[in-house]
Amino acid sequence: MAHPSQLGFQDAASPVMEELLHFHDHALMIVFLISTLVLYIIVAMVTTKLTNMFLLDSQEIEIIWTILPAIILILIALPSLRILYLMDEINNPHLTVKAIGHQWYWSYEYTDYQEIAFDSYMVPTQDLAPGQFRLLEVDHRMVVPTEAPVRVLVTAEDVLHSWAVPSLGVKMDAVPGRLNQTAFIASRPGVFYGQCSEICGANHSFMPIVVEAVPLKYFQDWSTLMLEDA
Amino acid sequence: MLRLVSGLVSRRLTPVCVGGARAASHAHDVSPSVDMSKPMYWDRTDVPLPDKRFKDELSAGDKSLKEKEKGSWKHLSNDEKIALYRLSFHQTYAEMHRPSSEWKTVLGGVFIFLGFTGLVVIWQNIYVYPPRPHTFEPEWQQKQLQRMLDMRINPVEGFAAKWDYEKGQWK
């Protein structure tokens, strides 16, 4: 989750998110350089007392400020496309989870081996245990094993929703009548929070997503428990 | 080059003969029309030398000074040099660049609007917003902070990364 007065991204919990962080650093550095240059030029132009009323064309600088931006754009596009194709690679998931958006909660189904299905409602503010996070906690978290490629099939039962977990670098729209596939690998154990990212009615801000990544053994214990409860 | 410029300048400011008739019919509410097709005087730093000198009609004293100017300038006193300048030009560079008090008005206006916004914000806080959720209380925030550290939230560079777990304090 985000920590107080956070400015940047949350720490990555998946390899794809790490790549996205590094790409963002790269692109932002370029943006800062260009902005600083432009700001300097603006200040220089505004504060000078010199004038030149006979400024006409200048081929050299026109060539430079056409070629250089083209090069900069290529330098941004290459890593961008690399990540784009990286995200689309075949990844042979160990586990498939279905995330189904409803008004206003998520439901998860693990149907690879046995049938585990449960709803995930936000814990209302008045029911929070001391220290829990307002508008982020849910009653049943989506538990996944660490270091395992997980496929998530996202859909919706009624209106558009979107399943997003920033620290895993995942966002996928939940469209009724459609199955959207996304995947992630949780590189470290932990609890990762996200919120519904497509306006879906009155309680759109109150249907969070919580993914709990645990070592495989604990995942097996959890799934056994869920089957017993069901 | 400068002739070309002044020609360009005067031709861009299109000639106004129309103004004359208009001025005659209601001279009280239009600005005096200027015939742009004749040589003009101006005070500008980017075109420093205008079409004509500032003072059009020279008195006898002025004329004799102009004659003296044709000789060696070493014979001119400082006052005479200044008088010659004032014949040719209306303002000095210093006078052209003189600061105005406009910034005080602008800044004052900005502060007035900021102050008014502050009043609106205060009114909002009293009459519009619902009560703050209880999770903002200091005790809750403490427990929340501790829970975030226990859960190792953002342990790489973000939150838990800045806590020294051995010493039990911030790094």
Boltz contact constraints between the chains, C-beta under 6 A:
constraints:
  - contact:
      token1: [A, 1]
      token2: [B, 153]
      max_distance: 6.0
  - contact:
      token1: [A, 3]
      token2: [B, 154]
      max_distance: 6.0
  - contact:
      token1: [A, 3]
      token2: [B, 158]
      max_distance: 6.0
  - contact:
      token1: [A, 3]
      token2: [B, 159]
      max_distance: 6.0
  - contact:
      token1: [A, 10]
      token2: [B, 154]
      max_distance: 6.0
  - contact:
      token1: [A, 11]
      token2: [B, 154]
      max_distance: 6.0
  - contact:
      token1: [A, 11]
      token2: [B, 156]
      max_distance: 6.0
  - contact:
      token1: [A, 11]
      token2: [B, 157]
      max_distance: 6.0
  - contact:
      token1: [A, 11]
      token2: [B, 158]
      max_distance: 6.0
  - contact:
      token1: [A, 51]
      token2: [B, 46]
      max_distance: 6.0
  - contact:
      token1: [A, 53]
      token2: [B, 46]
      max_distance: 6.0
  - contact:
      token1: [A, 125]
      token2: [B, 133]
      max_distance: 6.0
  - contact:
      token1: [A, 130]
      token2: [B, 143]
      max_distance: 6.0
  - contact:
      token1: [A, 131]
      token2: [B, 143]
      max_distance: 6.0
  - contact:
      token1: [A, 131]
      token2: [B, 144]
      max_distance: 6.0
  - contact:
      token1: [A, 131]
      token2: [B, 147]
      max_distance: 6.0
  - contact:
      token1: [A, 134]
      token2: [B, 133]
      max_distance: 6.0
  - contact:
      token1: [A, 134]
      token2: [B, 135]
      max_distance: 6.0
  - contact:
      token1: [A, 191]
      token2: [B, 151]
      max_distance: 6.0
